[in-house]
Amino acid sequence: MEISPVTENDLPELSRLYQQLIPNDISIPKMKKVLDRNKDNSNHIILVARDNGKLVGTLLAATCEMLFGQCKSFMVVEDVIVDEAHRRSGVGVALIQHIEGYAKNNNCSYIMLVTDIDRVGSQKFYESLGYKTKEYCAFKKQL
């Protein structure tokens, strides 16, 4: 399996994966604009996982820099998606381990994952990797 930053050539396959998370209208030109806008932003990371050349997983991560204490950073991870046909094959673990290494190398003090409350499988997956939810409460407001 190969994990790398997303490229413009990945966008059609990536849009297919996003449909598995939340069916929605896809605009490859809008996806390209976001990719172009963030090409030099090291705090905005979109990874893809490929298995035998096929895109089978992705995640988005954003690094946030704190202005208090030791001024360390933290990372927010969203949109972790593994193709339905490749779940429970190590793709998600590989993506999370990759981003954890990146976060450690970039002085992040913790990673915060966000998932919907009805995604019980995702919650169990994150807990199996050492992430905790019982001590925290997340809020989201749609704008």
N, CA, C and O of each residue as an XYZ file, in Angstrom:
572
protein
N       0.837     -1.169      0.000
C       0.000      0.000      0.000
C       0.887      1.240      0.000
O       1.930      1.277      0.653
N       0.463      2.231     -0.728
C       1.202      3.491     -0.840
C       0.329      4.625     -0.309
O      -0.839      4.739     -0.681
N       0.889      5.459      0.554
C       0.179      6.629      1.073
C       0.942      7.864      0.622
O       2.158      7.951      0.786
N       0.209      8.824      0.047
C       0.845     10.025     -0.476
C      -0.151     11.181     -0.440
O      -1.351     10.967     -0.269
N       0.350     12.410     -0.602
C      -0.560     13.554     -0.709
C      -1.417     13.433     -1.967
O      -0.981     12.885     -2.980
N      -2.620     13.942     -1.891
C      -3.533     13.913     -3.026
C      -2.967     14.766     -4.160
O      -2.280     15.759     -3.921
N      -3.262     14.371     -5.387
C      -2.894     15.159     -6.558
C      -4.150     15.433     -7.373
O      -5.202     14.836     -7.144
N      -4.020     16.331     -8.311
C      -5.158     16.652     -9.174
C      -5.663     15.406     -9.909
O      -6.867     15.254    -10.118
N      -4.760     14.530    -10.293
C      -5.164     13.309    -11.000
C      -6.006     12.370    -10.142
O      -6.717     11.516    -10.672
N      -5.929     12.524     -8.804
C      -6.690     11.673     -7.884
C      -8.142     12.116     -7.718
O      -8.963     11.353     -7.209
N      -8.463     13.319     -8.134
C      -9.769     13.894     -7.813
C     -10.965     13.069     -8.280
O     -11.914     12.931     -7.507
N     -10.987     12.515     -9.482
C     -12.152     11.695     -9.858
C     -12.352     10.483     -8.940
O     -13.476     10.197     -8.529
N     -11.264      9.771     -8.617
C     -11.382      8.623     -7.714
C     -11.721      9.079     -6.301
O     -12.479      8.408     -5.600
N     -11.175     10.199     -5.881
C     -11.464     10.729     -4.559
C     -12.943     11.104     -4.437
O     -13.564     10.864     -3.401
N     -13.488     11.679     -5.470
C     -14.907     12.048     -5.439
C     -15.789     10.805     -5.276
O     -16.844     10.870     -4.646
N     -15.359      9.688     -5.837
C     -16.101      8.432     -5.670
C     -16.083      7.990     -4.208
O     -17.094      7.527     -3.680
N     -14.930      8.135     -3.559
C     -14.837      7.778     -2.137
C     -15.730      8.668     -1.283
O     -16.405      8.184     -0.374
N     -15.738      9.972     -1.571
C     -16.571     10.892     -0.797
C     -18.045     10.515     -0.883
O     -18.803     10.749      0.059
N     -18.449      9.940     -1.990
C     -19.841      9.498     -2.135
C     -20.168      8.392     -1.128
O     -21.317      8.253     -0.709
N     -19.163      7.610     -0.743
C     -19.399      6.543      0.234
C     -19.565      7.109      1.643
O     -20.217      6.490      2.484
N     -18.985      8.272      1.905
C     -19.131      8.910      3.208
C     -20.482      9.613      3.299
O     -21.295      9.320      4.175
N     -20.698     10.534      2.388
C     -21.954     11.282      2.339
C     -22.290     11.521      0.877
O     -21.623     12.318      0.218
N     -23.306     10.852      0.356
C     -23.682     11.108     -1.043
C     -23.968     12.597     -1.240
O     -24.738     13.203     -0.495
N     -23.330     13.171     -2.262
C     -23.459     14.608     -2.484
C     -23.151     14.935     -3.931
O     -22.685     14.091     -4.697
N     -23.423     16.187     -4.286
C     -23.072     16.663     -5.617
C     -21.564     16.902     -5.653
O     -21.009     17.549     -4.765
N     -20.925     16.389     -6.659
C     -19.470     16.503     -6.792
C     -19.146     17.510     -7.880
O     -19.776     17.530     -8.938
N     -18.164     18.337     -7.608
C     -17.664     19.271     -8.608
C     -16.145     19.142     -8.632
O     -15.457     19.666     -7.756
N     -15.636     18.455     -9.620
C     -14.190     18.302     -9.754
C     -13.520     19.676     -9.899
O     -12.465     19.890     -9.302
N     -14.097     20.626    -10.676
C     -13.468     21.948    -10.754
C     -13.366     22.646     -9.384
O     -12.366     23.308     -9.106
N     -14.389     22.503     -8.530
C     -14.317     23.103     -7.192
C     -13.279     22.378     -6.340
O     -12.551     23.012     -5.577
N     -13.209     21.064     -6.465
C     -12.196     20.302     -5.728
C     -10.799     20.774     -6.143
O      -9.913     20.938     -5.304
N     -10.620     20.986     -7.432
C      -9.323     21.446     -7.947
C      -8.967     22.821     -7.385
O      -7.811     23.071     -7.047
N      -9.954     23.715     -7.285
C      -9.699     25.048     -6.731
C      -9.218     24.951     -5.284
O      -8.285     25.652     -4.890
N      -9.852     24.085     -4.495
C      -9.427     23.910     -3.103
C      -8.011     23.355     -3.057
O      -7.181     23.810     -2.270
N      -7.747     22.380     -3.896
C      -6.408     21.782     -3.953
C      -5.368     22.840     -4.341
O      -4.310     22.930     -3.719
N      -5.669     23.630     -5.357
C      -4.749     24.687     -5.802
C      -4.531     25.736     -4.719
O      -3.409     26.195     -4.503
N      -5.607     26.110     -4.045
C      -5.528     27.137     -3.009
C      -4.636     26.695     -1.843
O      -4.029     27.529     -1.170
N      -4.561     25.391     -1.611
C      -3.813     24.875     -0.463
C      -2.507     24.181     -0.832
O      -1.889     23.541      0.020
N      -2.080     24.294     -2.077
C      -0.890     23.549     -2.516
C       0.369     23.918     -1.739
O       1.264     23.085     -1.592
N       0.453     25.143     -1.243
C       1.628     25.561     -0.480
C       1.338     25.679      1.016
O       2.144     26.236      1.761
N       0.212     25.170      1.450
C      -0.198     25.260      2.850
C       0.135     23.941      3.555
O      -0.598     22.960      3.428
N       1.237     23.927      4.293
C       1.650     22.686      4.963
C       0.741     22.324      6.132
O       0.858     21.231      6.686
N      -0.166     23.226      6.518
C      -1.119     22.932      7.590
C      -2.393     22.278      7.079
O      -3.265     21.928      7.875
N      -2.516     22.108      5.797
C      -3.699     21.487      5.167
C      -3.222     20.260      4.399
O      -2.516     20.380      3.398
N      -3.611     19.087      4.874
C      -3.092     17.841      4.305
C      -4.249     16.949      3.886
O      -5.175     16.710      4.662
N      -4.191     16.467      2.674
C      -5.129     15.436      2.221
C      -4.272     14.285      1.725
O      -3.495     14.421      0.780
N      -4.434     13.151      2.388
C      -3.687     11.953      2.009
C      -4.592     10.987      1.275
O      -5.801     10.950      1.507
N      -4.000     10.210      0.392
C      -4.713      9.119     -0.253
C      -3.909      7.835     -0.074
O      -2.679      7.853     -0.017
N      -4.624      6.737      0.013
C      -3.996      5.412      0.089
C      -4.333      4.672     -1.195
O      -5.479      4.658     -1.644
N      -3.317      4.062     -1.769
C      -3.506      3.292     -2.997
C      -3.089      1.855     -2.747
O      -2.088      1.582     -2.085
N      -3.877      0.949     -3.288
C      -3.564     -0.473     -3.233
C      -3.543     -0.974     -4.671
O      -4.565     -0.960     -5.358
N      -2.381     -1.412     -5.116
C      -2.216     -1.841     -6.511
C      -2.702     -0.786     -7.492
O      -3.340     -1.103     -8.496
N      -2.394      0.477     -7.192
C      -2.733      1.575     -8.091
C      -4.118      2.135     -7.925
O      -4.419      3.182     -8.499
N      -4.989      1.479     -7.155
C      -6.368      1.947     -6.980
C      -6.478      2.754     -5.699
O      -5.992      2.333     -4.649
N      -7.118      3.916     -5.784
C      -7.327      4.751     -4.610
C      -8.364      4.077     -3.707
O      -9.509      3.877     -4.112
N      -7.955      3.728     -2.477
C      -8.831      2.959     -1.580
C      -9.082      3.650     -0.247
O      -9.846      3.142      0.573
N      -8.452      4.803     -0.015
C      -8.668      5.502      1.246
C      -8.168      6.921      1.193
O      -7.359      7.286      0.340
N      -8.667      7.725      2.127
C      -8.264      9.124      2.208
C      -8.495      9.655      3.608
O      -9.259      9.084      4.386
N      -7.833     10.746      3.917
C      -8.147     11.527      5.113
C      -7.702     12.952      4.894
O      -6.803     13.230      4.100
N      -8.354     13.855      5.618
C      -8.012     15.267      5.592
C      -7.535     15.639      6.986
O      -8.148     15.236      7.975
N      -6.456     16.398      7.079
C      -5.938     16.849      8.365
C      -5.567     18.320      8.275
O      -5.069     18.801      7.257
N      -5.824     19.016      9.372
C      -5.450     20.426      9.463
C      -4.695     20.645     10.767
O      -5.138     20.215     11.832
N      -3.564     21.311     10.674
C      -2.784     21.638     11.853
C      -3.171     23.028     12.337
O      -3.230     23.982     11.561
N      -3.431     23.119     13.622
C      -3.787     24.388     14.260
C      -2.678     24.750     15.249
O      -2.190     23.890     15.982
N      -2.291     26.004     15.266
C      -1.198     26.428     16.132
C      -1.743     27.195     17.323
O      -2.458     28.186     17.171
N      -1.390     26.717     18.518
C      -1.856     27.332     19.757
C      -0.952     28.503     20.147
O       0.236     28.514     19.827
N      -1.522     29.472     20.831
C      -0.780     30.650     21.270
C      -0.577     30.680     22.782
O      -0.234     31.729     23.326
N      -0.777     29.574     23.467
C      -0.593     29.560     24.914
C       0.299     28.391     25.307
O       0.611     27.518     24.497
N       0.701     28.399     26.578
C       1.549     27.321     27.076
C       2.844     27.238     26.286
O       3.543     28.235     26.106
N       3.149     26.050     25.823
C       4.370     25.810     25.053
C       4.204     26.158     23.570
O       5.116     25.936     22.774
N       3.044     26.699     23.204
C       2.742     27.083     21.815
C       2.918     25.901     20.860
O       3.403     26.057     19.739
N       2.519     24.734     21.321
C       2.545     23.560     20.447
C       1.325     23.586     19.541
O       0.379     24.340     19.768
N       1.363     22.774     18.544
C       0.251     22.663     17.615
C      -0.590     21.450     17.965
O      -0.171     20.594     18.744
N      -1.770     21.383     17.386
C      -2.572     20.169     17.428
C      -3.150     19.955     16.047
O      -3.143     20.860     15.213
N      -3.645     18.768     15.812
C      -4.153     18.421     14.489
C      -5.607     17.964     14.595
O      -5.988     17.269     15.536
N      -6.395     18.365     13.626
C      -7.777     17.900     13.497
C      -7.834     17.004     12.262
O      -7.390     17.391     11.182
N      -8.384     15.807     12.434
C      -8.515     14.859     11.329
C      -9.993     14.669     11.031
O     -10.790     14.442     11.941
N     -10.350     14.761      9.788
C     -11.723     14.619      9.304
C     -11.731     13.777      8.044
O     -10.681     13.458      7.486
N     -12.901     13.429      7.611
C     -13.113     12.770      6.315
C     -12.200     11.564      6.105
O     -11.595     11.410      5.045
N     -12.108     10.711      7.128
C     -11.378      9.447      6.974
C     -12.327      8.493      6.270
O     -13.390      8.160      6.793
N     -11.937      8.061      5.089
C     -12.795      7.180      4.297
C     -11.954      6.042      3.751
O     -10.885      6.257      3.179
N     -12.448      4.837      3.935
C     -11.848      3.656      3.321
C     -12.923      3.038      2.437
O     -14.060      2.834      2.863
N     -12.543      2.749      1.211
C     -13.467      2.127      0.262
C     -14.123      0.914      0.909
O     -13.463      0.110      1.567
N     -15.436      0.796      0.712
C     -16.209     -0.288      1.340
C     -15.594     -1.655      1.081
O     -15.618     -2.518      1.959
N     -15.049     -1.863     -0.099
C     -14.481     -3.170     -0.451
C     -13.122     -3.417      0.206
O     -12.603     -4.532      0.141
N     -12.539     -2.396      0.839
C     -11.202     -2.533      1.423
C     -11.185     -2.310      2.935
O     -10.115     -2.217      3.537
N     -12.361     -2.226      3.546
C     -12.402     -2.025      4.989
C     -11.912     -3.274      5.706
O     -12.061     -4.395      5.220
N     -11.325     -3.048      6.871
C     -10.760     -4.113      7.716
C      -9.568     -4.810      7.053
O      -9.281     -5.976      7.324
N      -8.882     -4.067      6.179
C      -7.701     -4.632      5.520
C      -6.431     -3.842      5.856
O      -5.379     -4.086      5.266
N      -6.523     -2.904      6.792
C      -5.355     -2.142      7.216
C      -5.205     -0.780      6.583
O      -4.267     -0.054      6.912
N      -6.099     -0.409      5.684
C      -5.990      0.888      5.005
C      -6.156      2.031      6.007
O      -5.346      2.957      6.039
N      -7.206      1.963      6.820
C      -7.453      3.022      7.800
C      -6.325      3.139      8.811
O      -5.904      4.242      9.159
N      -5.837      1.995      9.283
C      -4.720      1.999     10.235
C      -3.497      2.659      9.606
O      -2.830      3.470     10.248
N      -3.202      2.318      8.368
C      -2.039      2.887      7.684
C      -2.180      4.404      7.528
O      -1.214      5.140      7.731
N      -3.376      4.871      7.171
C      -3.593      6.313      7.034
C      -3.409      7.024      8.372
O      -2.736      8.053      8.439
N      -4.002      6.483      9.440
C      -3.898      7.111     10.756
C      -2.454      7.088     11.243
O      -1.964      8.089     11.765
N      -1.775      5.972     11.083
C      -0.369      5.904     11.512
C       0.489      6.899     10.735
O       1.390      7.515     11.304
N       0.218      7.058      9.455
C       0.973      8.006      8.638
C       0.773      9.433      9.152
O       1.739     10.180      9.307
N      -0.479      9.809      9.416
C      -0.739     11.184      9.853
C      -0.240     11.400     11.276
O       0.160     12.511     11.623
N      -0.256     10.360     12.108
C       0.307     10.484     13.455
C       1.809     10.767     13.385
O       2.317     11.597     14.138
N       2.512     10.091     12.499
C       3.939     10.350     12.313
C       4.183     11.770     11.847
O       5.099     12.441     12.324
N       3.365     12.226     10.917
C       3.473     13.600     10.424
C       3.244     14.585     11.568
O       3.984     15.557     11.718
N       2.210     14.324     12.376
C       1.890     15.218     13.491
C       3.036     15.270     14.501
O       3.401     16.347     14.972
N       3.598     14.118     14.832
C       4.731     14.088     15.772
C       5.915     14.866     15.219
O       6.550     15.632     15.944
N       6.215     14.676     13.943
C       7.344     15.379     13.317
C       7.128     16.881     13.213
O       8.076     17.643     13.028
N       5.865     17.302     13.334
C       5.543     18.724     13.231
C       5.109     19.320     14.561
O       4.387     20.316     14.608
N       5.566     18.686     15.652
C       5.403     19.230     16.998
C       3.950     19.344     17.456
O       3.639     20.201     18.284
N       3.067     18.514     16.947
C       1.684     18.527     17.422
C       1.603     17.807     18.765
O       2.223     16.762     18.962
N       0.837     18.378     19.675
C       0.713     17.780     21.002
C      -0.412     16.752     21.063
O      -0.398     15.878     21.930
N      -1.372     16.840     20.174
C      -2.441     15.841     20.117
C      -3.153     15.912     18.776
O      -3.002     16.862     18.008
N      -3.935     14.870     18.526
C      -4.785     14.807     17.332
C      -6.226     14.693     17.802
O      -6.534     13.912     18.702
N      -7.095     15.464     17.197
C      -8.516     15.395     17.478
C      -9.212     14.835     16.233
O      -9.051     15.356     15.130
N      -9.977     13.779     16.429
C     -10.738     13.174     15.334
C     -12.197     13.573     15.464
O     -12.714     13.712     16.572
N     -12.847     13.752     14.350
C     -14.260     14.094     14.348
C     -15.000     13.063     13.519
O     -14.610     12.757     12.392
N     -16.081     12.526     14.092
C     -16.944     11.618     13.351
C     -18.370     11.818     13.827
O     -18.597     12.345     14.916
N     -19.315     11.405     13.028
C     -20.714     11.550     13.403
C     -21.088     10.526     14.473
O     -20.526      9.432     14.529
N     -22.030     10.895     15.304
C     -22.418     10.064     16.444
C     -23.008      8.724     16.004
O     -22.930      7.744     16.744
N     -23.591      8.671     14.819
C     -24.205      7.421     14.358
C     -23.209      6.494     13.661
O     -23.589      5.400     13.245
N     -21.977      6.892     13.528
C     -20.950      6.063     12.893
C     -20.224      5.228     13.947
O     -19.060      5.465     14.271
N     -20.951      4.249     14.465
C     -20.449      3.420     15.567
C     -19.193      2.657     15.148
O     -18.259      2.532     15.940
N     -19.156      2.156     13.941
C     -17.986      1.431     13.459
C     -16.742      2.310     13.453
O     -15.660      1.865     13.834
N     -16.897      3.549     13.024
C     -15.774      4.485     13.021
C     -15.301      4.761     14.444
O     -14.100      4.820     14.707
N     -16.252      4.929     15.357
C     -15.889      5.203     16.744
C     -15.097      4.034     17.343
O     -14.095      4.245     18.026
N     -15.545      2.817     17.085
C     -14.839      1.637     17.591
C     -13.441      1.542     16.974
O     -12.482      1.170     17.651
N     -13.336      1.875     15.702
C     -12.035      1.866     15.020
C     -11.081      2.846     15.696
O      -9.951      2.480     16.019
N     -11.519      4.083     15.913
C     -10.657      5.087     16.540
C     -10.270      4.672     17.958
O      -9.121      4.846     18.365
N     -11.216      4.128     18.705
C     -10.913      3.666     20.066
C      -9.875      2.551     20.047
O      -9.029      2.476     20.938
N      -9.932      1.684     19.037
C      -8.967      0.581     18.946
C      -7.548      1.105     18.700
O      -6.568      0.406     18.959
N      -7.447      2.342     18.199
C      -6.145      2.948     17.937
C      -5.692      3.858     19.085
O      -4.679      4.550     18.977
N      -6.454      3.848     20.184
C      -6.047      4.604     21.359
C      -6.687      5.975     21.514
O      -6.322      6.716     22.427
N      -7.624      6.331     20.655
C      -8.311      7.615     20.771
C      -9.449      7.487     21.773
O     -10.122      6.458     21.824
N      -9.662      8.523     22.563
C     -10.673      8.528     23.620
C     -11.772      9.533     23.293
O     -11.518     10.582     22.702
N     -12.983      9.197     23.682
C     -14.084     10.126     23.487
C     -14.818     10.431     24.780
O     -15.431     11.492     24.896
N     -14.775      9.545     25.743
C     -15.565      9.703     26.952
C     -15.207     10.964     27.740
O     -16.054     11.505     28.452
N     -13.987     11.430     27.626
C     -13.544     12.596     28.378
C     -13.819     13.904     27.652
O     -13.606     14.976     28.217
N     -14.286     13.837     26.419
C     -14.402     15.032     25.608
C     -15.801     15.154     25.022
O     -16.554     14.185     24.931
N     -16.112     16.355     24.639
C     -17.402     16.640     24.002
C     -17.124     17.533     22.802
O     -16.501     18.585     22.947
N     -17.564     17.141     21.653
C     -17.346     17.946     20.444
C     -18.671     18.562     20.007
O     -19.731     17.952     20.148
N     -18.596     19.744     19.489
C     -19.782     20.434     18.971
C     -19.518     20.841     17.533
O     -18.386     21.150     17.159
N     -20.572     20.838     16.731
C     -20.466     21.198     15.341
C     -21.677     22.038     14.985
O     -22.794     21.702     15.377
N     -21.485     23.098     14.271
C     -22.597     23.938     13.819
C     -22.507     24.070     12.311
O     -21.501     24.547     11.785
N     -23.538     23.654     11.622
C     -23.580     23.790     10.171
C     -23.852     25.256      9.828
O     -24.756     25.876     10.388
N     -23.077     25.790      8.920
C     -23.259     27.194      8.510
C     -23.809     27.272      7.111
O     -24.028     28.367      6.593
